[in-house]
């Protein structure tokens, strides 16, 4: 009787039905989740042909293009948008220009009837970028630590700035030639080539004693544009030598992926990073398509992920992890999804014809990045101008790289 009269004994009979009800609710929730989670992506799934290597842009690509054009055709809106990005990272302002010009070049090659409008905006972007560099110097487009110590090679220049300006100039010229832009391109290519040749690993600095695979492969891409314009293969020859050195000294032995950064002398600073690798593989299609495809396949295996119709990409392989930074963007716990890597994985998937992964990435984008549609225009609330421009480049990619390979000698 004493035991039955205790508070615990009195509560047990009444709590048992409640626990059973809670168990039934939990079981029902688990069953519901098992049913609706695999179907959730259907509400956000994008059309299978979202990226086409040639021909007209997809509906999503056209909407992104319309927003980017309207932004640069409205000086006030453009200035406010770029100022917001620069408050976080001046590099985003610069890279947004590069991705936009590449996207506009692809769009112009896809639709010759719209070439005049696309060229007008490309010229506005390129000419303003050159003017800002002349007036404020290369540091205007770089993170503050660029001024913290001297560059190894003097006088100081950044391959990040030179390479992406050269890309813009080359892309514009491959749509329609313009003499002053081509003269500037020739000068940039000559400077980049000379600096890369003076390095033990054929790489020039982007920041003081920091060489980035991202920047060096984009510089090689600009040189391949010069090849196409000049009917030469000097860029291809340097690219092949750079790749031979990279295979020997700049590949992570555990994953076979190219590392992301290293010193002027070739000491590795950071291992493989998704925010570099997807674009690096895309650029290397102009140098060695087989190696580029191998890097994409390894990155897809080490960094890419998809589940129940949603796709994302990690910033680092599981064998190496770096700090969360402006390149990686926020890292989602548990799954390790990186905004920076996932965004550029869209370019990788498009460039290498990986339609299932591209579809899964776009599904995640529409689910998590909050698309804003205004008439015929599209932007993403969780993104910014550089993110949307990178997506435009991804969904428009193909024609520009095809023209380079055809005119500059297929690698």
C-alpha distance (Angstrom), angle and dihedral (degrees) to the residues before:
residue distance angle dihedral
X1 . . .
X2 3.78 . .
X3 3.84 91.0 .
X4 3.78 93.6 47.4
X5 3.76 91.2 50.2
X6 3.82 93.7 54.7
X7 3.84 117.1 108.6
X8 3.80 92.1 -115.1
X9 3.78 92.9 53.4
X10 3.80 91.7 48.2
X11 3.80 93.0 52.5
X12 3.79 99.3 46.4
X13 3.83 98.6 75.4
X14 3.81 92.3 50.0
X15 3.86 94.8 43.2
X16 3.81 95.9 51.3
X17 3.86 95.9 72.8
X18 3.80 89.5 45.4
X19 3.79 91.6 52.8
X20 3.79 90.1 48.0
X21 3.80 89.8 51.9
X22 3.81 91.3 49.3
X23 3.79 89.2 49.2
X24 3.81 90.4 50.8
X25 3.82 90.6 50.1
X26 3.82 92.2 48.6
X27 3.80 90.9 48.5
X28 3.80 91.0 48.5
X29 3.80 90.8 50.4
X30 3.78 91.5 49.9
X31 3.80 91.4 49.9
X32 3.81 91.2 47.2
X33 3.80 91.4 48.9
X34 3.79 90.7 49.5
X35 3.80 88.6 54.0
X36 3.81 103.2 40.5
X37 3.81 102.7 33.4
X38 3.83 93.1 66.8
X39 3.83 87.5 48.5
X40 3.81 97.8 45.1
X41 3.81 93.3 86.6
X42 3.81 89.9 59.5
X43 3.82 89.2 74.1
X44 3.83 90.7 57.5
X45 3.80 103.2 29.4
X46 3.80 114.6 132.2
X47 3.79 126.0 -140.7
X48 3.84 114.4 -79.2
X49 3.84 92.9 -121.5
X50 3.81 94.9 53.6
X51 3.79 88.9 132.2
X52 3.78 123.7 40.2
X53 3.82 121.4 -179.2
X54 3.80 90.9 -138.2
X55 3.78 141.0 5.9
X56 3.78 127.3 43.2
X57 3.78 121.9 -5.6
X58 3.78 118.2 -104.9
X59 3.78 119.2 -104.1
X60 3.80 91.2 -98.4
X61 3.80 91.7 48.5
X62 3.81 91.7 50.7
X63 3.80 91.3 50.4
X64 3.81 92.7 50.3
X65 3.80 89.8 47.4
X66 3.81 91.9 50.8
X67 3.81 91.6 54.0
X68 3.81 94.0 47.7
X69 3.80 92.1 48.6
X70 3.79 92.6 48.5
X71 3.80 90.7 48.5
X72 3.81 94.1 55.8
X73 3.80 92.9 40.4
X74 3.83 89.4 58.2
X75 3.81 106.3 62.5
X76 3.80 94.6 -166.3
X77 3.80 94.3 51.7
X78 3.80 91.7 44.9
X79 3.80 94.2 49.9
X80 3.81 92.7 48.6
X81 3.80 92.3 47.6
X82 3.80 94.3 49.3
X83 3.82 92.0 45.2
X84 3.79 90.6 56.8
X85 3.80 91.0 52.1
X86 3.79 93.6 45.6
X87 3.80 89.6 55.0
X88 3.81 86.5 67.5
X89 3.80 103.5 29.2
X90 3.82 129.7 -7.2
X91 3.81 89.2 -154.7
X92 3.81 89.7 68.3
X93 3.80 91.2 60.9
X94 3.80 89.7 52.9
X95 3.80 98.1 42.2
X96 3.79 91.0 46.3
X97 3.80 87.4 60.0
X98 3.81 91.8 50.5
X99 3.80 95.3 48.9
X100 3.80 91.0 45.5
X101 3.81 93.8 52.3
X102 3.80 91.0 47.7
X103 3.80 90.4 48.9
X104 3.81 92.0 47.5
X105 3.81 91.3 49.4
X106 3.80 90.3 52.9
X107 3.80 91.1 45.9
X108 3.82 91.9 50.0
X109 3.80 91.7 50.3
X110 3.82 89.6 49.5
X111 3.81 94.3 48.5
X112 3.84 114.0 28.8
X113 3.79 89.5 179.9
X114 3.81 90.1 67.7
X115 3.81 94.5 42.0
X116 3.82 96.1 107.2
X117 3.81 93.8 56.5
X118 3.80 92.5 44.6
X119 3.80 92.3 48.5
X120 3.81 91.2 49.8
X121 3.81 91.4 56.1
X122 3.81 92.3 42.3
X123 3.80 89.5 54.0
X124 3.81 90.9 48.3
X125 3.81 90.8 52.7
X126 3.80 96.4 43.8
X127 3.80 96.6 42.9
X128 3.80 93.1 47.6
X129 3.81 91.1 47.9
X130 3.81 92.2 51.5
X131 3.81 90.9 47.4
X132 3.81 92.6 50.8
X133 3.79 91.3 49.3
X134 3.83 91.4 50.5
X135 3.81 93.5 47.1
X136 3.82 101.1 39.0
X137 3.79 105.7 19.2
X138 3.78 131.4 -124.0
X139 3.82 92.6 -63.5
X140 3.81 88.7 71.8
X141 3.81 88.3 76.9
X142 3.81 98.0 38.6
X143 3.79 138.3 80.6
X144 3.83 115.7 -95.4
X145 3.80 95.8 -107.0
X146 3.83 88.9 70.9
X147 3.81 86.9 82.6
X148 3.79 94.0 49.4
X149 3.81 99.0 90.8
X150 3.82 139.3 -0.9
X151 3.79 125.2 -80.8
X152 3.80 115.5 -112.9
X153 3.80 91.9 -126.3
X154 3.77 116.2 56.0
X155 2.93 138.7 -115.2
X156 3.77 87.7 43.0
X157 3.79 118.7 -113.5
X158 3.79 131.7 160.5
X159 3.79 120.1 -131.4
X160 3.80 86.5 -157.9
X161 3.81 89.7 64.6
X162 3.82 98.5 34.2
X163 3.80 94.0 45.1
X164 3.78 97.6 49.8
X165 3.80 93.9 43.1
X166 3.81 87.3 51.4
X167 3.81 89.5 50.7
X168 3.79 90.8 53.0
X169 3.79 92.3 47.8
X170 3.80 92.9 46.9
X171 3.79 94.6 46.5
X172 3.79 91.4 51.1
X173 3.81 92.2 48.4
X174 3.79 92.7 49.7
X175 3.80 89.3 58.7
X176 3.81 95.1 44.3
X177 3.77 125.9 -13.4
X178 3.80 121.3 -114.4
X179 3.81 117.5 -177.0
X180 3.82 99.5 -144.8
X181 3.81 92.2 49.0
X182 3.80 91.1 49.1
X183 3.81 91.7 50.8
X184 3.81 89.2 52.3
X185 3.80 90.3 47.2
X186 3.81 91.5 51.9
X187 3.81 90.7 52.2
X188 3.81 93.4 48.6
X189 3.79 93.1 47.3
X190 3.81 92.0 49.9
X191 3.82 91.3 49.9
X192 3.79 94.1 47.0
X193 3.79 92.9 47.0
X194 3.83 92.2 50.6
X195 3.81 92.7 50.0
X196 3.80 94.3 46.1
X197 3.80 90.6 49.7
X198 3.82 90.3 55.1
X199 3.81 93.1 57.4
X200 3.83 123.3 89.3
X201 3.82 87.6 -130.5
X202 3.82 97.2 37.9
X203 3.81 90.5 -111.4
X204 3.79 132.8 124.3
X205 3.79 126.6 -145.2
X206 3.77 124.0 -99.1
X207 3.82 92.5 -177.3
X208 3.82 128.0 10.9
X209 3.83 106.7 -55.4
X210 3.81 89.6 -16.2
X211 3.78 120.4 117.1
X212 3.80 116.5 -175.0
X213 3.79 123.9 -155.6
X214 3.80 87.4 -146.4
X215 3.81 92.3 59.4
X216 3.80 97.6 39.4
X217 3.80 93.8 52.0
X218 3.81 91.3 46.7
X219 3.81 88.4 50.9
X220 3.80 88.5 52.9
X221 3.80 87.9 49.9
X222 3.82 89.3 54.8
X223 3.80 89.1 50.6
X224 3.80 89.3 52.9
X225 3.81 87.6 53.9
X226 3.79 87.4 54.1
X227 3.82 88.6 49.9
X228 3.79 89.5 54.8
X229 3.81 93.0 49.3
X230 3.81 95.4 44.4
X231 3.80 99.9 36.7
X232 3.81 90.5 -119.6
X233 3.80 137.7 122.4
X234 3.80 100.8 -148.5
X235 3.79 91.6 115.3
X236 3.78 91.1 49.4
X237 3.82 91.3 50.1
X238 3.82 92.7 51.2
X239 3.79 90.2 44.0
X240 3.79 91.6 55.5
X241 3.80 91.3 50.0
X242 3.81 91.0 46.9
X243 3.79 90.1 51.5
X244 3.81 92.3 50.2
X245 3.82 89.6 54.9
X246 3.81 91.9 43.8
X247 3.81 92.3 52.6
X248 3.79 89.9 52.4
X249 3.81 100.0 41.5
X250 3.81 113.0 10.6
X251 3.80 104.4 51.2
X252 3.81 122.2 102.5
X253 3.84 105.0 -122.8
X254 3.82 94.6 -146.2
X255 3.80 98.0 54.3
X256 3.80 104.8 16.6
X257 3.82 88.3 -126.8
X258 3.79 124.3 134.6
X259 3.80 113.3 -103.8
X260 3.78 118.1 -118.7
X261 3.83 104.7 -131.1
X262 3.78 141.3 12.7
X263 3.78 141.1 161.4
X264 3.80 125.8 -87.9
X265 3.79 87.0 -99.3
X266 3.81 94.2 50.7
X267 3.82 103.5 -100.3
X268 3.81 107.1 147.4
X269 3.80 114.9 -117.7
X270 3.82 103.7 173.4
X271 3.78 130.6 18.0
X272 3.81 126.7 -134.7
X273 3.82 115.2 -35.8
X274 3.77 127.5 -172.9
X275 3.80 92.8 -142.4
X276 3.83 85.9 65.5
X277 3.79 106.4 28.2
X278 3.80 102.0 62.7
X279 3.80 92.7 53.8
X280 3.82 92.4 40.1
X281 3.82 90.0 57.1
X282 3.80 89.5 48.6
X283 3.83 91.7 52.1
X284 3.81 92.8 46.1
X285 3.80 90.2 60.4
X286 3.83 83.2 81.6
X287 3.83 92.0 55.5
X288 3.80 109.1 31.6
X289 3.84 116.3 -3.5
X290 3.81 93.5 -170.3
X291 3.80 93.1 54.3
X292 3.81 90.1 43.5
X293 3.80 91.0 53.6
X294 3.80 90.4 48.1
X295 3.82 90.9 52.3
X296 3.80 90.9 48.7
X297 3.81 91.6 49.5
X298 3.81 91.2 49.7
X299 3.79 92.2 46.8
X300 3.79 90.2 48.4
X301 3.80 89.7 52.6
X302 3.80 97.4 42.3
X303 3.80 101.2 35.3
X304 3.79 109.7 15.9
X305 3.79 122.0 91.1
X306 3.79 138.2 171.7
X307 3.77 134.9 178.7
X308 3.81 132.9 176.6
X309 3.79 91.7 -11.1
X310 3.82 97.9 -46.7
X311 3.80 123.0 109.0
X312 3.78 135.0 -162.5
X313 3.79 141.1 155.5
X314 3.78 133.7 -128.2
X315 3.80 120.5 -131.1
X316 3.80 94.4 -136.5
X317 3.80 135.6 25.7
X318 3.79 114.2 -110.4
X319 3.81 89.8 -105.9
X320 3.82 92.9 62.1
X321 3.77 132.2 32.6
X322 3.78 130.1 -175.6
X323 3.81 134.1 -175.1
X324 3.78 122.5 -72.2
X325 3.81 106.2 -105.5
X326 3.81 143.9 151.6
X327 3.82 90.4 -71.7
X328 3.79 96.5 53.0
X329 3.79 95.5 37.5
X330 3.81 118.1 -156.7
X331 3.81 114.0 -20.6
X332 3.80 115.2 -136.6
X333 3.82 108.6 -133.0
X334 3.82 121.2 -116.5
X335 3.84 96.6 11.3
X336 3.83 93.6 46.8
X337 3.81 93.7 -138.9
X338 3.82 113.8 172.9
X339 3.78 122.5 -156.2
X340 3.81 92.2 -148.2
X341 3.79 95.8 47.1
X342 3.81 93.8 42.1
X343 3.80 91.6 50.8
X344 3.79 94.3 52.3
X345 3.80 91.4 40.7
X346 3.82 84.4 70.8
X347 3.81 88.4 63.6
X348 3.80 91.4 47.1
X349 3.79 93.5 49.6
X350 3.81 91.8 47.4
X351 3.80 95.3 45.3
X352 3.80 93.5 49.1
X353 3.79 97.0 41.9
X354 3.82 95.2 -114.4
X355 3.81 95.5 154.2
X356 3.85 98.0 170.1
X357 3.81 92.9 53.0
X358 3.81 92.3 42.5
X359 3.79 89.8 52.5
X360 3.81 91.7 49.7
X361 3.82 91.9 48.7
X362 3.80 92.0 49.3
X363 3.79 90.2 48.6
X364 3.81 89.5 55.3
X365 3.80 89.9 46.4
X366 3.80 93.0 55.5
X367 3.80 90.9 44.0
X368 3.81 99.6 46.9
X369 3.83 108.0 20.7
X370 3.84 96.8 58.3
X371 3.80 105.8 -129.7
X372 3.80 116.5 -135.6
X373 3.80 114.9 -154.9
X374 3.78 118.7 -166.6
X375 3.79 110.9 177.2
X376 3.79 106.6 -57.6
X377 3.82 93.3 -15.0
X378 3.80 130.8 95.8
X379 3.79 133.3 -165.2
X380 3.80 134.3 154.6
X381 3.80 123.3 -116.9
X382 3.82 92.5 -151.1
X383 3.80 91.3 49.8
X384 3.81 134.5 57.2
X385 3.80 136.9 -144.5
X386 3.81 95.0 -72.3
X387 3.81 91.9 48.6
X388 3.79 93.0 48.5
X389 3.82 91.7 45.3
X390 3.81 90.6 50.8
X391 3.80 89.0 51.6
X392 3.82 90.2 49.9
X393 3.79 89.5 52.2
X394 3.82 89.9 49.5
X395 3.80 94.9 50.5
X396 3.81 93.3 43.3
X397 3.83 98.4 40.8
X398 3.78 120.7 124.1
X399 3.82 113.3 60.8
X400 3.81 97.3 67.0
X401 3.82 94.5 49.8
X402 3.82 89.2 45.2
X403 3.80 91.0 53.2
X404 3.82 91.8 49.7
X405 3.79 92.6 50.4
X406 3.79 92.7 46.6
X407 3.81 96.8 46.9
X408 3.80 99.8 33.0
X409 3.76 99.1 45.3
X410 3.80 119.5 -86.2
X411 3.84 110.5 -95.4
